């Protein structure tokens, strides 16, 4: 691994565990809320036995560290251990800060957003903080026929259900669900940004004019694909292009001026890499 990449990943891991630890310790934990994973289980031990949250998180991860070493190798285990250790340290530090709010709705919102930002940075560093992520990686190594997303949902829902059961408050589950939802949304934003692009597919008899318009007026490239109409069996050239979502109204207007019978499909392009967009890393 290049030194610059190693430094970048380490900085992202520190930043990610800082945000995640702050969100958990300052908003979720004091209000008995959970974002799932081992921190949700540690919350139960904290209130039942007054056990240190950071220490419980590390203890819960130990058997899975051993399995990860055997199944996933030393490199993955080292990065996971660093992420888990840093998260535990920040949890312990922020636990001593004054309580910011008693309002569970505010806590679920701010806690979920902060944990999501932190988790997004951690994922971008190709690191893990153990818990749910580590369990999913281990289960995937055994070729379990369930997607990672479903596995994470099952684990998080189970942990939240445990919190509701032990604290005997349904509201804990309802507010925790808000935190988990916002957590996932923030991870998507960290990975994909907010400036989503649109993938457009255009079928027209005026391809040359439309491509010229895309190049000159929207400053967008285009690719022509060979196609064939299933009804008349006519060979067609299909235009495919990726443009900024703010330019869709302009595109529709311009295509209507060129060819009123054109067929236009617009769909979300969640991630676009290459010339003019994000670099492939």
Phi, psi and omega in degrees: 000135179295148183299317181297321179293321179296316179296317179299314180297322180293318179295319178295322179295316179297313180297317181295315180291331176297308181296315181296317179296320179295315180297318181290309188284330185265339183237310186281306184303312182297339182252017177063022180268162184224143171253019181086185177070191184289336177292329176294320177292320180297329177299320179297312180296327180296316183277332180279319186237001182061033179280146179298126185297312181301318180294319179297319179301315180294316180299316179297330182279340187306309180298328180283332172299317181296314179296319180297322178299318182286324187261328189245350175097165185291323184297311179296319181298318181298314180295322179293319180296318179299314180298316180294317180297314180297318179298318179297320179297312181294324176300316181292322180293309185287343179298335183268000177286153177299147179297128184276325179201147175264352183285116184291329178295311177300319181295319179294324180290304183291322177296314179298318180295313182295317178295321179295318177299313180298315180296324177298316177296319180297316179294323179295333177275003182056039180243172177221155174251025179075208177062227184304315183299316181293319179298318179298315180299319180294314180297323178295327179293337176269008177060042174294132187273054175224137181295156180301319180300317180292321179298315179298318179298317180298315181295312183296318179297320179297318181293316178298320178298322177297318178300316179298318182296314184286322182270349177056042177225111180297328181301329178301316179294320181294314179289325178297325178298323177297315180299317181293320178298313179293325176305308180297320180296318180292325176299316178299318181293318179299319182285319191251346184078181180256351183267067183295144177260170179238135174267124181243139176238125186237129175242119186206163174269001182239048185303316184299316180293322181292317178296319178298320178295317179300317182289315189273321187261331179250358179051045183234139176281174181207157177232137177260132179245144177283134179217172180215128179293132183283342183269305181265354179059035178265139175288136181224155170257127183252131181268131175236132181210157176242124182226166177293141184298333180290344183265000181300314178301321179294317180300314180300317180296315183293319179295321178298325178291325183278313184210103182293343180262007181296151178253121185237127176243129179237126179219163181287137171248097189295323178221130180230125180239148178128188183304124179090351181232209181284149176285145176281120181249000000 
